[in-house]
């Protein structure tokens, strides 16, 4: 029973940690969008080109590195 609880606690901690870092990544991407390319609509060719043009200045989480 103790092993079962320990396993559940570890899984819960991993899930929370992963969710937190995913949210941080989304926030960084949104910040980059507002800083560099907010004049372009989401899912447009202009936004894709803008992000490529500013790729060297994007945060690591937003650029996928």
Secondary structure, DSSP 8 states (H G I E B T S, - for coil): -HHHHHHHHHHHHHHHHHHHHHHHHHHHHHHHHHHH-TTS-TT-HHHHHHHHHTGGGS-HHHHT-
